[in-house]
Amino acid sequence: MSKFKYPVDTDQFQRIREDGMLYVDKTDMMYDLVNKYRYVFLARPRRFGKTLLCNTFKAYFQGQKELFEGLKVMELEKEWKTYPVLHFDMSAMRNCATLKDMSDVLDAMLEKYETLYGTSKRINQFGSRFDQLIRHIHDTQGKKVVVIIDEYDTPMMRNLYNEEILDGLRTMLRGFYQTVKFDGAYLKFVFFTGVTKFSQLSIFSELNNLNQISMDDEYSGLCGITQDELDTVLHPCVEEYADRLGISVDEAYALLKKNYDGYHFSRNSKDVYAPFSLLRALSKGTTDHYWFESGTTTSLIEHLKHHPKFNPLDFDGVELSLTDFNTPCESASTPIPLLYQSGYLTIASYDREYDCYTLHFPNYEVRQGMVSCMANYLMDTDDLEQNATILAMARALRGGDLSGALTHLRSYIAGIPYDIITKKEWMARKKREAFYKLLLYVVFSLLNSKVDTEVKSILGRADVVIKTKTDIYVLELKVDDTVENALAQIDDKGYTIQYEADGRKVTKCGVSISSEERNITHWRIVDADGNIISV
């Protein structure tokens, strides 16, 4: 059991401070924001500490000075003025099934503050009620009002493809959110958080003084835990983590980085760890994956179904302009904006000369979660059967037996429901080939091998590259074509050249897929010198 008290079950700033839980101090950036801007929007993936930040702002503006003892803001703030705070957590609508249910939740939020500040509900329209509330508080308290709206986009995200609800929801929320534009004279500070941008709510187009800090370098570490913070403030936690796992501190750092690091939110972003997963790993002394959960997987699959021609695993390493991945999700022509804004992809690098960004999966936890999600999407079969196949393939690969692994895979594919890929898609050659590349990627990734698809070389792209501790396998897939042609392409395009100095054994494999049988039918495996290993 850890000697540290980790805030793994709360995002309440007051409780964290009063109970002596671990707190990574961001209050200097909070103070800087308050004194620099009046309207602020911050987008971050879920479980990244946005709600904790909102609660910290709330405590600050309510003048709860005692909660900030020992924190950076104590050296900066001299006045500690108090302000009335209206805090709306829109994630309360997450499980609402109807527009009426969501309307009731928002009604209750407003009614709580109307009762607290002594104003009556004389208007039914939410925007007008919000406006009346703000003006009443300002007039009766003699102070400007602070408005905090956390997870503003949750209702929209939950109903992105439910047109029956979406139109009414847009109208309801647009009027509510736009109130802060018209009541600027009565407001001290306005803070919005969310995952993505919804242009149809108009808060980004009409609130022209809304400062979007989501991609500002100086605030890249505002949520989450930076590498510097892990190296300093949390270093004793990493030492304890290493001791509990029986490994060195350097090995512990490497393990945490592999699983939970890798987020970058701007061109020159700090290196950021996912706090939800990192703190749970440190608390429990495990290397488990926490970021994905069933509800998240369901939402992701639902989104991908509306972009069926795109394989999200191909986006690992994609190069794009900013507008290609930072646009409103409801108008995007690809799933990339949602994958980036939701944290499935992150910025790996920025090319200033060409003004383009490279996106990658941030870490092993997210990558494996995405692979598992795609496995459920592609393989609508019994979990026990899937796990048995994966185990058999893992044992084969561990023994250097790629042919044995492919034999198990072929047997498994034979049991996949025929309608997973439609007849129309199957008749399109590229669809068939893409389906099997994706299937092989997913299956071999579940083996905890390092897998890359469409690996670039000087003359082309290898279909699938499988990397284990001892071997590198380069596979080329051909639909209704020969294994000889597949192997010839590997040689002609020089797909194996980049691995010659790696030190691991390099093996080439041509795979033939039959459109009539809808399965892998033949393969030929040869070593680096062209000697046949298996036919």
C-alpha positions, 0 to 999 in steps of 0.5 A: 500500500502506498504511503502517499494519498493520491486523489484517484477518486475525487476532483474536488480541490477542497477535499484534496487540500483538506485531506492532505492528498497529493496536489501538483501545483498549477496555481501560478498559471491559474493566477496568470490566466485570471489577470490576463484574460476575461473569457477563456476556453480550454479543450483537453481530452477527458480525464485530464483534470479539467474539472479539478481546474474548474474547482480550483478556480471556484475556490480561488474566486470564493476567497478560500485562502486557507486552501491555497496555503503553501501554493504558488498563488500565495506569493502572487495574490495580495488582495484575495477578493471574493466574487459570486461564482456560477459553476455549471458542470454539463457532464451531469447530462451525460446519461440523459436519454431525452431532450426533456431529461437534459432540460430538467438537469439545466433547470435544476442547475439554474434553480439552485442558484436562483434560490441561493441568490434570491431571484425567482424563476419568472422566465422559461427560456434558459438564456433569459433566466441565466441573463436575469440571474447574472444581472440580479446577482450583480445588482444585489451583491455589488460584485461582478460574477464569475461563470465556470462552464465545465464540459460544455460539449458533453450533451452534444458529444453524447448525441452527435448522431441523434438528429432527433435530439440534436436540433433541440439541444443546439437551440437550448444550449446556444441561447444559454451559452451566448448569455455570457456575451451579452452580459460582459459588463457584469462578469469578472471571469468566464471559463469554458472547458470541453473536449472539442469545438462545436461551431453550431453552438456559435460560442466560438464565432460570436464570442470574439473575445473568447481566448482559446488557450488550448494550443498555447505553449505557455499553458500546455501543462495546465492540465495533466502532469508534465515530465518536469513535475514527475521528475521533481514533485512526484519523484518520491512517488516514482521511487516508491513505485519502483520499489513496489515493482522490484525494478530500478527508478530508471526502469520505473520512469521508462515504464511510466513514460511508455504507458502514460506519457506522450501528450503534446497540445501545441507546437512547442508543448511540454511533455504531458502524462495522462493524470488519470492513468498515471496517478492510478498506476502510482497508487496501485503499483501496477502497469495496468491501462485505465484510460479506456473503459466500456463507455468510451469504446462504445462512443468511439465505435459509434463515431467510426461507423460514421466514417467507414472508409477510414482506418484510424490505425492508419492515422498513427504518423499522419501529417496534417495542417492545423485546420485538418485536425483542429476543426469542429467535429460535427463538420469534419469529413474524417474522424481525425478531429475527434480522435485528436481532440478526444486524446486518441491522437496527439501532436508528435512534431511540428514542421515549421517550414511546411506548417504541418503537424505529425500526429501519433498515438500518445502512448502504449496505453492508448494504442492498445486501447485503440487496437482492442476497440478495433478488435471488437469492431472487426471481430464479432466473435466469442471472446474466449475463442478470440483469446485462445487464438491470440494465445496460440499465435503468441506462442507461435511467434515466441518460437519464431514460427510465423507460419504457425501464427498465420495458420491459427489466424486463418482458422480464426478468420474463418469464424468471423461473421460474413457480414462484417465486411459487406459484399459491396466493400468486398468487391472493391479491391482496395477495401478487401486489402485494407480490411486484411491489413487492419485485421492483421495489425489488430491481431498482432498488436493484441499479442503485445508485439510492436506492429506498424502498417503501411511503413514508409521506405524510399520506394513505397510502403510495406503492408505490415511490419511485425516487431518482436524482441528477436524477429522482424517480419515484413509482410506484403498482402495480395488480394487474388494475386500470388505470393511470388508477386508479394515477395517480389514487391518486398524486394523491389521496393527495398522494404527490409533494407532499413532493418538490416542493421537492427540486429534482429532476424529479418524475415519476409512473408508474401500473403495471398488472400482469396476474394472467393474464399474471403480468407488467407489462402497461401503464404511463403516465408523466406529469410533475408537471403531469400531462402524459403522457410515455409510455403 
